[in-house]
Amino acid sequence: MGCLFVGSMHGYAAPVSVIDDRGVKVSLAASPRRIVSLLPSLTETVCELGACSRVVGTDRYSNHPASVRALPKTGGLDDANIEMIVALKPDVVLLALSSRVTDRLESLGLKVVALEPRTYDDVRRVASKIATLLEADVAGERLWQRMEAQVNGATRMVPPQLKGMTVYYEVDSAPYAAGESSFIGHTLRRLGLVNIVSSQLGPFPKLNPEYVVRADPQVIMVSARNVGTLPVRPGWARIRAVKESRICAFSADEGNVLSRPGPRMGEAAEIMARCLRNLSSRGATP
């Protein structure tokens, strides 16, 4: 007993393990001290859970919080620099399920945890798994409670006359949309809007532009860089949201918050709610 007590007093490290989104059990001898994160939402989650100092490298798109911008950048989803990642000597690499470098990293002896949050429930599950790795379960639960409180607060910001309106949320001008089953779709539903893209089409489907014209949404949410193209797309000038100027145009910085299924989802709900309130205040309602 005495030996065990002394060991714990000197920082005895307990093993940790999680089952990632491949269904693979990943076991570590201790909570990781050196982490490479190859997905912005995962980077943000690690930092929000109080372990930003453990992150030694990220993908090129991780830019929040500001402290991660100075870290080594190892590329993107499809062009991660294997040699650089290995040189960083990570205890674990966090990456997307769709990453192409998983097998290669594992063949080089690195521990890899593949996590890909796409729905709202995914975000909670992923945060919980990262919290387990970091031995930060209490912080993980607090994070979720804070996000829920922010979304609930944003819901109260939405003017009653906009509740029940149909909405089209454009992820990319291809156009790709945020469907009902996506984390963005969940937030839209919480705000009281009705998504024109059903869950049967998947979280982020590519649509025929005519689909949007036929659906005739009352509100459109889109990147500011693409808002000018809406009236000149074939048939889109007839869409109610375009005719009646019920368009939320988000800046690049806002887009970063809105597009990442992680700890800033409460902030994303607030961004959407503020835009909806502004639409109401300037008379852009039925």
PyRosetta script that sets phi, psi and omega in degrees:
from pyrosetta import init, pose_from_sequence

init()
pose = pose_from_sequence("MGCLFVGSMHGYAAPVSVIDDRGVKVSLAASPRRIVSLLPSLTETVCELGACSRVVGTDRYSNHPASVRALPKTGGLDDANIEMIVALKPDVVLLALSSRVTDRLESLGLKVVALEPRTYDDVRRVASKIATLLEADVAGERLWQRMEAQVNGATRMVPPQLKGMTVYYEVDSAPYAAGESSFIGHTLRRLGLVNIVSSQLGPFPKLNPEYVVRADPQVIMVSARNVGTLPVRPGWARIRAVKESRICAFSADEGNVLSRPGPRMGEAAEIMARCLRNLSSRGATP")
pose.set_psi(1, -41.5)
pose.set_omega(1, -179.5)
pose.set_phi(2, -61.2)
pose.set_psi(2, -40.7)
pose.set_omega(2, -179.9)
pose.set_phi(3, -64.2)
pose.set_psi(3, -41.6)
pose.set_omega(3, 179.1)
pose.set_phi(4, -63.0)
pose.set_psi(4, -40.5)
pose.set_omega(4, -179.1)
pose.set_phi(5, -64.0)
pose.set_psi(5, -45.4)
pose.set_omega(5, 179.5)
pose.set_phi(6, -61.6)
pose.set_psi(6, -40.7)
pose.set_omega(6, 179.6)
pose.set_phi(7, -60.3)
pose.set_psi(7, -43.8)
pose.set_omega(7, -178.7)
pose.set_phi(8, -67.4)
pose.set_psi(8, -33.9)
pose.set_omega(8, 179.9)
pose.set_phi(9, -67.8)
pose.set_psi(9, -24.9)
pose.set_omega(9, -179.2)
pose.set_phi(10, -98.8)
pose.set_psi(10, 24.0)
pose.set_omega(10, 173.0)
pose.set_phi(11, 79.9)
pose.set_psi(11, 40.0)
pose.set_omega(11, 177.5)
pose.set_phi(12, -53.5)
pose.set_psi(12, 127.9)
pose.set_omega(12, -176.7)
pose.set_phi(13, -94.7)
pose.set_psi(13, 122.1)
pose.set_omega(13, 178.7)
pose.set_phi(14, -90.9)
pose.set_psi(14, 144.7)
pose.set_omega(14, 177.1)
pose.set_phi(15, -66.9)
pose.set_psi(15, 152.5)
pose.set_omega(15, 176.1)
pose.set_phi(16, -130.8)
pose.set_psi(16, 152.9)
pose.set_omega(16, 177.6)
pose.set_phi(17, -152.6)
pose.set_psi(17, 149.8)
pose.set_omega(17, 174.8)
pose.set_phi(18, -139.8)
pose.set_psi(18, 158.0)
pose.set_omega(18, 170.6)
pose.set_phi(19, -102.6)
pose.set_psi(19, 117.3)
pose.set_omega(19, -174.8)
pose.set_phi(20, -85.0)
pose.set_psi(20, -172.4)
pose.set_omega(20, -173.7)
pose.set_phi(21, -76.1)
pose.set_psi(21, -4.1)
pose.set_omega(21, 170.1)
pose.set_phi(22, -85.8)
pose.set_psi(22, -9.6)
pose.set_omega(22, -171.9)
pose.set_phi(23, 84.1)
pose.set_psi(23, 13.2)
pose.set_omega(23, -178.5)
pose.set_phi(24, -93.3)
pose.set_psi(24, 131.6)
pose.set_omega(24, 174.7)
pose.set_phi(25, -83.3)
pose.set_psi(25, 121.3)
pose.set_omega(25, -179.7)
pose.set_phi(26, -110.8)
pose.set_psi(26, 119.8)
pose.set_omega(26, -176.9)
pose.set_phi(27, -115.0)
pose.set_psi(27, 136.4)
pose.set_omega(27, 177.4)
pose.set_phi(28, -122.1)
pose.set_psi(28, 148.4)
pose.set_omega(28, -179.5)
pose.set_phi(29, -67.1)
pose.set_psi(29, -23.7)
pose.set_omega(29, 179.3)
pose.set_phi(30, -159.3)
pose.set_psi(30, 164.9)
pose.set_omega(30, 176.0)
pose.set_phi(31, -56.8)
pose.set_psi(31, 132.7)
pose.set_omega(31, -172.9)
pose.set_phi(32, -63.8)
pose.set_psi(32, 136.5)
pose.set_omega(32, 176.4)
pose.set_phi(33, -101.4)
pose.set_psi(33, -20.5)
pose.set_omega(33, 178.4)
pose.set_phi(34, -125.9)
pose.set_psi(34, 116.8)
pose.set_omega(34, -174.3)
pose.set_phi(35, -123.1)
pose.set_psi(35, 132.7)
pose.set_omega(35, 166.7)
pose.set_phi(36, -108.6)
pose.set_psi(36, 127.0)
pose.set_omega(36, -179.9)
pose.set_phi(37, -115.5)
pose.set_psi(37, 126.5)
pose.set_omega(37, -175.8)
pose.set_phi(38, -111.7)
pose.set_psi(38, 25.3)
pose.set_omega(38, 176.6)
pose.set_phi(39, -148.5)
pose.set_psi(39, 127.0)
pose.set_omega(39, -175.0)
pose.set_phi(40, -55.2)
pose.set_psi(40, -40.8)
pose.set_omega(40, -178.4)
pose.set_phi(41, -65.9)
pose.set_psi(41, -32.6)
pose.set_omega(41, 177.7)
pose.set_phi(42, -72.4)
pose.set_psi(42, -39.8)
pose.set_omega(42, 175.9)
pose.set_phi(43, -57.9)
pose.set_psi(43, -47.5)
pose.set_omega(43, -178.2)
pose.set_phi(44, -63.6)
pose.set_psi(44, -36.7)
pose.set_omega(44, -179.7)
pose.set_phi(45, -66.9)
pose.set_psi(45, -45.4)
pose.set_omega(45, 177.5)
pose.set_phi(46, -56.6)
pose.set_psi(46, -46.4)
pose.set_omega(46, -178.2)
pose.set_phi(47, -66.4)
pose.set_psi(47, -41.1)
pose.set_omega(47, -179.5)
pose.set_phi(48, -64.0)
pose.set_psi(48, -27.4)
pose.set_omega(48, 178.7)
pose.set_phi(49, -86.2)
pose.set_psi(49, 9.3)
pose.set_omega(49, 172.7)
pose.set_phi(50, 87.5)
pose.set_psi(50, 16.0)
pose.set_omega(50, -175.9)
pose.set_phi(51, -119.2)
pose.set_psi(51, 27.9)
pose.set_omega(51, -178.7)
pose.set_phi(52, -60.3)
pose.set_psi(52, -31.7)
pose.set_omega(52, -179.1)
pose.set_phi(53, -66.9)
pose.set_psi(53, -15.9)
pose.set_omega(53, 178.8)
pose.set_phi(54, -85.6)
pose.set_psi(54, -14.8)
pose.set_omega(54, -178.1)
pose.set_phi(55, -78.4)
pose.set_psi(55, 122.2)
pose.set_omega(55, -176.4)
pose.set_phi(56, -110.6)
pose.set_psi(56, -4.9)
pose.set_omega(56, 178.4)
pose.set_phi(57, -172.4)
pose.set_psi(57, 152.1)
pose.set_omega(57, -179.1)
pose.set_phi(58, -140.7)
pose.set_psi(58, 173.4)
pose.set_omega(58, 168.7)
pose.set_phi(59, -69.7)
pose.set_psi(59, 169.0)
pose.set_omega(59, -175.2)
pose.set_phi(60, -70.4)
pose.set_psi(60, -18.0)
pose.set_omega(60, -175.0)
pose.set_phi(61, -93.2)
pose.set_psi(61, -11.6)
pose.set_omega(61, 178.2)
pose.set_phi(62, -69.9)
pose.set_psi(62, 116.5)
pose.set_omega(62, -177.0)
pose.set_phi(63, -137.2)
pose.set_psi(63, 11.1)
pose.set_omega(63, 179.4)
pose.set_phi(64, -140.5)
pose.set_psi(64, 135.1)
pose.set_omega(64, -4.6)
pose.set_phi(65, -69.0)
pose.set_psi(65, 174.0)
pose.set_omega(65, -173.0)
pose.set_phi(66, -57.4)
pose.set_psi(66, -29.4)
pose.set_omega(66, -176.3)
pose.set_phi(67, -62.5)
pose.set_psi(67, -25.3)
pose.set_omega(67, -177.0)
pose.set_phi(68, -80.2)
pose.set_psi(68, -11.2)
pose.set_omega(68, -177.5)
pose.set_phi(69, -66.7)
pose.set_psi(69, -25.3)
pose.set_omega(69, -178.9)
pose.set_phi(70, -87.7)
pose.set_psi(70, -4.1)
pose.set_omega(70, -178.1)
pose.set_phi(71, -77.0)
pose.set_psi(71, 157.2)
pose.set_omega(71, 175.4)
pose.set_phi(72, -55.9)
pose.set_psi(72, 135.5)
pose.set_omega(72, -179.9)
pose.set_phi(73, -104.9)
pose.set_psi(73, 124.5)
pose.set_omega(73, -170.1)
pose.set_phi(74, -103.9)
pose.set_psi(74, 14.8)
pose.set_omega(74, 178.3)
pose.set_phi(75, 106.6)
pose.set_psi(75, -158.9)
pose.set_omega(75, -176.9)
pose.set_phi(76, -120.9)
pose.set_psi(76, -164.4)
pose.set_omega(76, -175.7)
pose.set_phi(77, -60.2)
pose.set_psi(77, -39.0)
pose.set_omega(77, -173.6)
pose.set_phi(78, -105.2)
pose.set_psi(78, -6.7)
pose.set_omega(78, -176.5)
pose.set_phi(79, -134.9)
pose.set_psi(79, 37.5)
pose.set_omega(79, 179.7)
pose.set_phi(80, -60.4)
pose.set_psi(80, 138.9)
pose.set_omega(80, -178.6)
pose.set_phi(81, -85.8)
pose.set_psi(81, 100.5)
pose.set_omega(81, -175.4)
pose.set_phi(82, -59.6)
pose.set_psi(82, -46.0)
pose.set_omega(82, -176.9)
pose.set_phi(83, -61.6)
pose.set_psi(83, -40.2)
pose.set_omega(83, 179.8)
pose.set_phi(84, -66.7)
pose.set_psi(84, -41.3)
pose.set_omega(84, 179.3)
pose.set_phi(85, -61.6)
pose.set_psi(85, -46.3)
pose.set_omega(85, 179.6)
pose.set_phi(86, -61.0)
pose.set_psi(86, -40.9)
pose.set_omega(86, -177.8)
pose.set_phi(87, -64.7)
pose.set_psi(87, -24.3)
pose.set_omega(87, 179.3)
pose.set_phi(88, -76.9)
pose.set_psi(88, -8.3)
pose.set_omega(88, 176.6)
pose.set_phi(89, 51.0)
pose.set_psi(89, 54.0)
pose.set_omega(89, -178.7)
pose.set_phi(90, -74.0)
pose.set_psi(90, 147.6)
pose.set_omega(90, 170.1)
pose.set_phi(91, -75.0)
pose.set_psi(91, -28.1)
pose.set_omega(91, 178.1)
pose.set_phi(92, -155.1)
pose.set_psi(92, 147.5)
pose.set_omega(92, 173.6)
pose.set_phi(93, -113.5)
pose.set_psi(93, 124.5)
pose.set_omega(93, 175.8)
pose.set_phi(94, -98.9)
pose.set_psi(94, 127.4)
pose.set_omega(94, -178.1)
pose.set_phi(95, -150.6)
pose.set_psi(95, 172.6)
pose.set_omega(95, -179.1)
pose.set_phi(96, -76.0)
pose.set_psi(96, 151.9)
pose.set_omega(96, 176.7)
pose.set_phi(97, -58.3)
pose.set_psi(97, -32.2)
pose.set_omega(97, -177.5)
pose.set_phi(98, -85.3)
pose.set_psi(98, 2.0)
pose.set_omega(98, -179.2)
pose.set_phi(99, -62.6)
pose.set_psi(99, 143.8)
pose.set_omega(99, -178.2)
pose.set_phi(100, -90.4)
pose.set_psi(100, -3.3)
pose.set_omega(100, -172.9)
pose.set_phi(101, -104.6)
pose.set_psi(101, 2.8)
pose.set_omega(101, -175.3)
pose.set_phi(102, -56.6)
pose.set_psi(102, -54.0)
pose.set_omega(102, -176.7)
pose.set_phi(103, -61.1)
pose.set_psi(103, -41.2)
pose.set_omega(103, -178.7)
pose.set_phi(104, -64.3)
pose.set_psi(104, -43.8)
pose.set_omega(104, 179.8)
pose.set_phi(105, -63.2)
pose.set_psi(105, -41.5)
pose.set_omega(105, 179.8)
pose.set_phi(106, -67.1)
pose.set_psi(106, -35.2)
pose.set_omega(106, 179.2)
pose.set_phi(107, -66.1)
pose.set_psi(107, -21.1)
pose.set_omega(107, 178.3)
pose.set_phi(108, -92.9)
pose.set_psi(108, 5.8)
pose.set_omega(108, 174.4)
pose.set_phi(109, 92.0)
pose.set_psi(109, 7.4)
pose.set_omega(109, -179.8)
pose.set_phi(110, -86.0)
pose.set_psi(110, 146.9)
pose.set_omega(110, 173.9)
pose.set_phi(111, -82.4)
pose.set_psi(111, 130.5)
pose.set_omega(111, -176.9)
pose.set_phi(112, -126.8)
pose.set_psi(112, 132.4)
pose.set_omega(112, 173.9)
pose.set_phi(113, -119.3)
pose.set_psi(113, 115.5)
pose.set_omega(113, -177.9)
pose.set_phi(114, -98.2)
pose.set_psi(114, 119.5)
pose.set_omega(114, -178.4)
pose.set_phi(115, -137.0)
pose.set_psi(115, 132.4)
pose.set_omega(115, -178.4)
pose.set_phi(116, -138.4)
pose.set_psi(116, 94.3)
pose.set_omega(116, 177.6)
pose.set_phi(117, -76.6)
pose.set_psi(117, 122.3)
pose.set_omega(117, 177.9)
pose.set_phi(118, -122.1)
pose.set_psi(118, -32.0)
pose.set_omega(118, 178.0)
pose.set_phi(119, -108.1)
pose.set_psi(119, 170.5)
pose.set_omega(119, -179.6)
pose.set_phi(120, -62.1)
pose.set_psi(120, -43.6)
pose.set_omega(120, 178.9)
pose.set_phi(121, -63.7)
pose.set_psi(121, -33.8)
pose.set_omega(121, 176.8)
pose.set_phi(122, -58.5)
pose.set_psi(122, -40.1)
pose.set_omega(122, -176.2)
pose.set_phi(123, -61.3)
pose.set_psi(123, -43.1)
pose.set_omega(123, 179.0)
pose.set_phi(124, -66.5)
pose.set_psi(124, -41.5)
pose.set_omega(124, -179.4)
pose.set_phi(125, -63.5)
pose.set_psi(125, -45.8)
pose.set_omega(125, -179.1)
pose.set_phi(126, -64.7)
pose.set_psi(126, -43.5)
pose.set_omega(126, 178.5)
pose.set_phi(127, -60.3)
pose.set_psi(127, -38.6)
pose.set_omega(127, 179.9)
pose.set_phi(128, -66.1)
pose.set_psi(128, -40.8)
pose.set_omega(128, -179.9)
pose.set_phi(129, -66.8)
pose.set_psi(129, -41.3)
pose.set_omega(129, 178.4)
pose.set_phi(130, -66.2)
pose.set_psi(130, -39.7)
pose.set_omega(130, 177.4)
pose.set_phi(131, -60.3)
pose.set_psi(131, -38.0)
pose.set_omega(131, 176.8)
pose.set_phi(132, -62.7)
pose.set_psi(132, -45.0)
pose.set_omega(132, 178.1)
pose.set_phi(133, -59.8)
pose.set_psi(133, -37.9)
pose.set_omega(133, -175.5)
pose.set_phi(134, -87.7)
pose.set_psi(134, -2.0)
pose.set_omega(134, -173.3)
pose.set_phi(135, 54.9)
pose.set_psi(135, 49.3)
pose.set_omega(135, -176.3)
pose.set_phi(136, -132.9)
pose.set_psi(136, 45.7)
pose.set_omega(136, -175.5)
pose.set_phi(137, -60.9)
pose.set_psi(137, -38.9)
pose.set_omega(137, 179.6)
pose.set_phi(138, -64.5)
pose.set_psi(138, -43.0)
pose.set_omega(138, 178.3)
pose.set_phi(139, -63.4)
pose.set_psi(139, -36.3)
pose.set_omega(139, 178.2)
pose.set_phi(140, -62.8)
pose.set_psi(140, -42.4)
pose.set_omega(140, 179.2)
pose.set_phi(141, -68.6)
pose.set_psi(141, -38.6)
pose.set_omega(141, 177.5)
pose.set_phi(142, -64.4)
pose.set_psi(142, -38.8)
pose.set_omega(142, 177.4)
pose.set_phi(143, -58.6)
pose.set_psi(143, -47.2)
pose.set_omega(143, -179.2)
pose.set_phi(144, -64.2)
pose.set_psi(144, -41.3)
pose.set_omega(144, 179.4)
pose.set_phi(145, -62.6)
pose.set_psi(145, -40.4)
pose.set_omega(145, 178.2)
pose.set_phi(146, -64.0)
pose.set_psi(146, -44.4)
pose.set_omega(146, 178.9)
pose.set_phi(147, -60.7)
pose.set_psi(147, -44.6)
pose.set_omega(147, 179.3)
pose.set_phi(148, -61.1)
pose.set_psi(148, -42.0)
pose.set_omega(148, 179.3)
pose.set_phi(149, -63.4)
pose.set_psi(149, -39.0)
pose.set_omega(149, 178.7)
pose.set_phi(150, -66.0)
pose.set_psi(150, -43.1)
pose.set_omega(150, 179.7)
pose.set_phi(151, -64.3)
pose.set_psi(151, -42.0)
pose.set_omega(151, 178.3)
pose.set_phi(152, -62.6)
pose.set_psi(152, -40.4)
pose.set_omega(152, 177.7)
pose.set_phi(153, -64.7)
pose.set_psi(153, -40.0)
pose.set_omega(153, 178.1)
pose.set_phi(154, -63.5)
pose.set_psi(154, -39.1)
pose.set_omega(154, 179.0)
pose.set_phi(155, -58.6)
pose.set_psi(155, -39.1)
pose.set_omega(155, 180.0)
pose.set_phi(156, -70.6)
pose.set_psi(156, -18.5)
pose.set_omega(156, 179.5)
pose.set_phi(157, -77.3)
pose.set_psi(157, -21.8)
pose.set_omega(157, -174.0)
pose.set_phi(158, -74.2)
pose.set_psi(158, 125.7)
pose.set_omega(158, 179.9)
pose.set_phi(159, -59.0)
pose.set_psi(159, 139.2)
pose.set_omega(159, -177.4)
pose.set_phi(160, -56.1)
pose.set_psi(160, -33.2)
pose.set_omega(160, -176.7)
pose.set_phi(161, -69.7)
pose.set_psi(161, -14.2)
pose.set_omega(161, 177.5)
pose.set_phi(162, -94.3)
pose.set_psi(162, -13.0)
pose.set_omega(162, 179.3)
pose.set_phi(163, -62.9)
pose.set_psi(163, 136.3)
pose.set_omega(163, 179.5)
pose.set_phi(164, 87.8)
pose.set_psi(164, -3.7)
pose.set_omega(164, 177.1)
pose.set_phi(165, -70.7)
pose.set_psi(165, 149.9)
pose.set_omega(165, 176.7)
pose.set_phi(166, -83.9)
pose.set_psi(166, 145.3)
pose.set_omega(166, -174.2)
pose.set_phi(167, -137.4)
pose.set_psi(167, 144.8)
pose.set_omega(167, 171.2)
pose.set_phi(168, -118.9)
pose.set_psi(168, 120.8)
pose.set_omega(168, 178.4)
pose.set_phi(169, -108.9)
pose.set_psi(169, 114.8)
pose.set_omega(169, -177.2)
pose.set_phi(170, -94.1)
pose.set_psi(170, 121.3)
pose.set_omega(170, 177.8)
pose.set_phi(171, -84.7)
pose.set_psi(171, -35.7)
pose.set_omega(171, -177.7)
pose.set_phi(172, -153.5)
pose.set_psi(172, 151.1)
pose.set_omega(172, -173.6)
pose.set_phi(173, -74.2)
pose.set_psi(173, 5.2)
pose.set_omega(173, -178.6)
pose.set_phi(174, -55.7)
pose.set_psi(174, -39.6)
pose.set_omega(174, 3.3)
pose.set_phi(175, -100.0)
pose.set_psi(175, 138.7)
pose.set_omega(175, 166.4)
pose.set_phi(176, -100.6)
pose.set_psi(176, 141.6)
pose.set_omega(176, -177.0)
pose.set_phi(177, -122.9)
pose.set_psi(177, 159.5)
pose.set_omega(177, 171.6)
pose.set_phi(178, -90.1)
pose.set_psi(178, 114.2)
pose.set_omega(178, -179.1)
pose.set_phi(179, -83.1)
pose.set_psi(179, 174.2)
pose.set_omega(179, -179.0)
pose.set_phi(180, -55.6)
pose.set_psi(180, -36.9)
pose.set_omega(180, -173.1)
pose.set_phi(181, -82.8)
pose.set_psi(181, -7.0)
pose.set_omega(181, -179.8)
pose.set_phi(182, -77.9)
pose.set_psi(182, 165.7)
pose.set_omega(182, 177.2)
pose.set_phi(183, -63.4)
pose.set_psi(183, -33.4)
pose.set_omega(183, 176.0)
pose.set_phi(184, -68.0)
pose.set_psi(184, -42.4)
pose.set_omega(184, 178.2)
pose.set_phi(185, -60.1)
pose.set_psi(185, -38.4)
pose.set_omega(185, 178.5)
pose.set_phi(186, -62.4)
pose.set_psi(186, -43.5)
pose.set_omega(186, 179.5)
pose.set_phi(187, -63.9)
pose.set_psi(187, -42.9)
pose.set_omega(187, 178.3)
pose.set_phi(188, -58.4)
pose.set_psi(188, -41.9)
pose.set_omega(188, 178.7)
pose.set_phi(189, -64.2)
pose.set_psi(189, -41.6)
pose.set_omega(189, 178.5)
pose.set_phi(190, -62.8)
pose.set_psi(190, -31.7)
pose.set_omega(190, 179.1)
pose.set_phi(191, -78.6)
pose.set_psi(191, -5.2)
pose.set_omega(191, 175.7)
pose.set_phi(192, 96.2)
pose.set_psi(192, 10.9)
pose.set_omega(192, -180.0)
pose.set_phi(193, -96.3)
pose.set_psi(193, 158.5)
pose.set_omega(193, -179.5)
pose.set_phi(194, -110.8)
pose.set_psi(194, 115.7)
pose.set_omega(194, -176.8)
pose.set_phi(195, -74.4)
pose.set_psi(195, 133.0)
pose.set_omega(195, 178.0)
pose.set_phi(196, -76.8)
pose.set_psi(196, -12.0)
pose.set_omega(196, -177.5)
pose.set_phi(197, -103.2)
pose.set_psi(197, 106.9)
pose.set_omega(197, -174.1)
pose.set_phi(198, -70.0)
pose.set_psi(198, 159.6)
pose.set_omega(198, -179.4)
pose.set_phi(199, -63.8)
pose.set_psi(199, -24.3)
pose.set_omega(199, 179.6)
pose.set_phi(200, -62.9)
pose.set_psi(200, -21.2)
pose.set_omega(200, -179.0)
pose.set_phi(201, -85.8)
pose.set_psi(201, -6.0)
pose.set_omega(201, 179.3)
pose.set_phi(202, 97.2)
pose.set_psi(202, 171.8)
pose.set_omega(202, -175.4)
pose.set_phi(203, -64.6)
pose.set_psi(203, -44.4)
pose.set_omega(203, -174.9)
pose.set_phi(204, -137.3)
pose.set_psi(204, 69.9)
pose.set_omega(204, -175.3)
pose.set_phi(205, -78.2)
pose.set_psi(205, 152.5)
pose.set_omega(205, 168.2)
pose.set_phi(206, -85.8)
pose.set_psi(206, 128.6)
pose.set_omega(206, -173.6)
pose.set_phi(207, -107.4)
pose.set_psi(207, 152.3)
pose.set_omega(207, 163.1)
pose.set_phi(208, -72.6)
pose.set_psi(208, 126.2)
pose.set_omega(208, -177.9)
pose.set_phi(209, -52.4)
pose.set_psi(209, -28.9)
pose.set_omega(209, 179.0)
pose.set_phi(210, -64.6)
pose.set_psi(210, -27.9)
pose.set_omega(210, 178.0)
pose.set_phi(211, -57.2)
pose.set_psi(211, -44.1)
pose.set_omega(211, -178.8)
pose.set_phi(212, -67.5)
pose.set_psi(212, -40.4)
pose.set_omega(212, 178.8)
pose.set_phi(213, -60.8)
pose.set_psi(213, -45.3)
pose.set_omega(213, -179.7)
pose.set_phi(214, -66.1)
pose.set_psi(214, -37.2)
pose.set_omega(214, -179.0)
pose.set_phi(215, -70.8)
pose.set_psi(215, -26.7)
pose.set_omega(215, 174.5)
pose.set_phi(216, 51.7)
pose.set_psi(216, 59.2)
pose.set_omega(216, -177.1)
pose.set_phi(217, -63.1)
pose.set_psi(217, 150.0)
pose.set_omega(217, 178.3)
pose.set_phi(218, -85.9)
pose.set_psi(218, -20.3)
pose.set_omega(218, 177.6)
pose.set_phi(219, -135.4)
pose.set_psi(219, 138.9)
pose.set_omega(219, 173.9)
pose.set_phi(220, -122.1)
pose.set_psi(220, 136.0)
pose.set_omega(220, 173.6)
pose.set_phi(221, -117.8)
pose.set_psi(221, 128.4)
pose.set_omega(221, -169.3)
pose.set_phi(222, -155.3)
pose.set_psi(222, 158.1)
pose.set_omega(222, 174.3)
pose.set_phi(223, -64.3)
pose.set_psi(223, 141.4)
pose.set_omega(223, 179.8)
pose.set_phi(224, -58.1)
pose.set_psi(224, -31.5)
pose.set_omega(224, -178.0)
pose.set_phi(225, -70.5)
pose.set_psi(225, -17.8)
pose.set_omega(225, -178.7)
pose.set_phi(226, -107.5)
pose.set_psi(226, -5.6)
pose.set_omega(226, -173.8)
pose.set_phi(227, -62.6)
pose.set_psi(227, -33.8)
pose.set_omega(227, -178.5)
pose.set_phi(228, -67.8)
pose.set_psi(228, -18.6)
pose.set_omega(228, -179.0)
pose.set_phi(229, -82.9)
pose.set_psi(229, -15.9)
pose.set_omega(229, -172.4)
pose.set_phi(230, -59.1)
pose.set_psi(230, -49.5)
pose.set_omega(230, -176.4)
pose.set_phi(231, -66.0)
pose.set_psi(231, -22.0)
pose.set_omega(231, -176.6)
pose.set_phi(232, -97.1)
pose.set_psi(232, -2.8)
pose.set_omega(232, 173.6)
pose.set_phi(233, -70.3)
pose.set_psi(233, 140.6)
pose.set_omega(233, -175.9)
pose.set_phi(234, -52.8)
pose.set_psi(234, 117.3)
pose.set_omega(234, 175.9)
pose.set_phi(235, 85.8)
pose.set_psi(235, -13.2)
pose.set_omega(235, -172.4)
pose.set_phi(236, -72.4)
pose.set_psi(236, -21.4)
pose.set_omega(236, 178.0)
pose.set_phi(237, -63.7)
pose.set_psi(237, -18.6)
pose.set_omega(237, 179.5)
pose.set_phi(238, -85.3)
pose.set_psi(238, -12.8)
pose.set_omega(238, -177.8)
pose.set_phi(239, -66.7)
pose.set_psi(239, 135.8)
pose.set_omega(239, -176.7)
pose.set_phi(240, -55.3)
pose.set_psi(240, -43.2)
pose.set_omega(240, -178.6)
pose.set_phi(241, -60.3)
pose.set_psi(241, -37.5)
pose.set_omega(241, 179.8)
pose.set_phi(242, -73.7)
pose.set_psi(242, -46.6)
pose.set_omega(242, -178.7)
pose.set_phi(243, -61.9)
pose.set_psi(243, -36.2)
pose.set_omega(243, -172.5)
pose.set_phi(244, -105.6)
pose.set_psi(244, 12.0)
pose.set_omega(244, 174.2)
pose.set_phi(245, 57.2)
pose.set_psi(245, 39.9)
pose.set_omega(245, 173.7)
pose.set_phi(246, -100.5)
pose.set_psi(246, 72.8)
pose.set_omega(246, -176.4)
pose.set_phi(247, -127.5)
pose.set_psi(247, 126.2)
pose.set_omega(247, 172.4)
pose.set_phi(248, -96.8)
pose.set_psi(248, 114.9)
pose.set_omega(248, 179.8)
pose.set_phi(249, -107.6)
pose.set_psi(249, 116.1)
pose.set_omega(249, -173.0)
pose.set_phi(250, -99.3)
pose.set_psi(250, 138.3)
pose.set_omega(250, 177.0)
pose.set_phi(251, -70.1)
pose.set_psi(251, 170.0)
pose.set_omega(251, 179.6)
pose.set_phi(252, -62.0)
pose.set_psi(252, -40.7)
pose.set_omega(252, 179.2)
pose.set_phi(253, -65.4)
pose.set_psi(253, -41.8)
pose.set_omega(253, 176.7)
pose.set_phi(254, -64.4)
pose.set_psi(254, -38.3)
pose.set_omega(254, 179.0)
pose.set_phi(255, -60.7)
pose.set_psi(255, -36.7)
pose.set_omega(255, 176.8)
pose.set_phi(256, -60.6)
pose.set_psi(256, -41.0)
pose.set_omega(256, 179.6)
pose.set_phi(257, -68.9)
pose.set_psi(257, -46.4)
pose.set_omega(257, -174.8)
pose.set_phi(258, -66.9)
pose.set_psi(258, -31.0)
pose.set_omega(258, -171.1)
pose.set_phi(259, -91.5)
pose.set_psi(259, -1.0)
pose.set_omega(259, -174.3)
pose.set_phi(260, -110.4)
pose.set_psi(260, 116.7)
pose.set_omega(260, -178.7)
pose.set_phi(261, -80.2)
pose.set_psi(261, 77.5)
pose.set_omega(261, -175.9)
pose.set_phi(262, -151.5)
pose.set_psi(262, -150.9)
pose.set_omega(262, -170.8)
pose.set_phi(263, -68.3)
pose.set_psi(263, -11.7)
pose.set_omega(263, 178.3)
pose.set_phi(264, -96.2)
pose.set_psi(264, 17.1)
pose.set_omega(264, 179.4)
pose.set_phi(265, -65.2)
pose.set_psi(265, -31.2)
pose.set_omega(265, 174.9)
pose.set_phi(266, -65.3)
pose.set_psi(266, -40.9)
pose.set_omega(266, 176.0)
pose.set_phi(267, -63.8)
pose.set_psi(267, -37.5)
pose.set_omega(267, 177.5)
pose.set_phi(268, -61.5)
pose.set_psi(268, -42.5)
pose.set_omega(268, 178.4)
pose.set_phi(269, -61.8)
pose.set_psi(269, -38.1)
pose.set_omega(269, 179.3)
pose.set_phi(270, -67.0)
pose.set_psi(270, -37.5)
pose.set_omega(270, 177.4)
pose.set_phi(271, -61.9)
pose.set_psi(271, -47.2)
pose.set_omega(271, 178.4)
pose.set_phi(272, -61.0)
pose.set_psi(272, -45.7)
pose.set_omega(272, -176.9)
pose.set_phi(273, -63.7)
pose.set_psi(273, -38.9)
pose.set_omega(273, 178.1)
pose.set_phi(274, -62.6)
pose.set_psi(274, -40.6)
pose.set_omega(274, 178.7)
pose.set_phi(275, -63.8)
pose.set_psi(275, -44.2)
pose.set_omega(275, 179.3)
pose.set_phi(276, -61.7)
pose.set_psi(276, -39.9)
pose.set_omega(276, 178.1)
pose.set_phi(277, -65.1)
pose.set_psi(277, -38.0)
pose.set_omega(277, 177.7)
pose.set_phi(278, -66.3)
pose.set_psi(278, -37.7)
pose.set_omega(278, 177.1)
pose.set_phi(279, -59.5)
pose.set_psi(279, -42.1)
pose.set_omega(279, -178.9)
pose.set_phi(280, -67.3)
pose.set_psi(280, -40.8)
pose.set_omega(280, -175.3)
pose.set_phi(281, -68.4)
pose.set_psi(281, -26.4)
pose.set_omega(281, 178.8)
pose.set_phi(282, -97.3)
pose.set_psi(282, 13.8)
pose.set_omega(282, 172.0)
pose.set_phi(283, 83.8)
pose.set_psi(283, 13.0)
pose.set_omega(283, -178.4)
pose.set_phi(284, -87.0)
pose.set_psi(284, 60.6)
pose.set_omega(284, 177.6)
pose.set_phi(285, -130.7)
pose.set_psi(285, 163.2)
pose.set_omega(285, -177.2)
pose.set_phi(286, -59.4)
pose.dump_pdb("model.pdb")
